Amino acid sequence: MALRDESIKKEIIDYANGCHLYLIGHRPMTVVDPDSLSVDGTYMTARFISYEKSDDAIIECFWKQPGVTGGVRVETDWPHNVLRVIDASGNQIARGNASLFLAYAMVNMDSDEGRLPVDAQFLDLQVDYVGKAYGSEGERGALTRLQSHKTFQRILAELPRDSEAWIILLNSDTQTLLTTIVPWGKPGDAADIADNKHIERALSGPLTDEMIVDFTEGCLIKYFQPRYNIQLKNTFPHPSSKPLGELYARDLNAVGFELDTRHLGVRLRSEVIDPSFHHGETYSLHSAEDRRDMFDFIDDIDLLRARPE
């Protein structure tokens, strides 16, 4: 993505600035064989080649490309890592890295038989950094943040010449709050009152966007252990962490995330995480000594039977 490219559509910019989390990663550069490019109706054909030296680093595919109609041609210049789609009038209707066209082709093949070998290692993106952009009122988005991001510039400067950087913008679409209370007191006694206060704290309202951004960033850093992140890799979650203060105040048990990138045609990996389209993890906010979860209570039937009437 050209972060300052004035040709980027406004709806894309608005969407990007509505995303407050982002991943920066890299993988071997993908180029295209210029002699393989062809257009047939609304379909494109291309042979993609990875800079990774392996037997499966050449892929041929045939896919339906938006905006492609009669009279359209595809152009590319050395080193053939960028494609331009030109209409019959000579106007550019699409432009992007060969890797983006390949990713699009991966998720838009017409048949399972024609789908690409998505387990090819060179297609996997290694997560190098997890970042956030929020601001005091959520006014700052990832696109704005990345335009003046020192760590991003460092990653680009240290990137191997045969690799390419990727930015994946993230936003939370749902939140789920699960609360388990095992009552130990009789109605009206101190234990019963404490249980009710616990429920009130936990269910005092939905988590704010800022809370979600903060703890999701921590979860992702803890999970992927990215090379360029320093904070939170070994300390998340911790009661003294300012972003988690409200979660501890509500007496919540755990936080977690789920991330699916199949629609992007890219598997994520890191030095500690195997490549996959789906990632997720839950992190307890309390030690085992401080709290036992619901399943511990269920397993301990003798303890349940000893509960006061």
Disulfide bonds with the S-S distance in Angstrom:
none
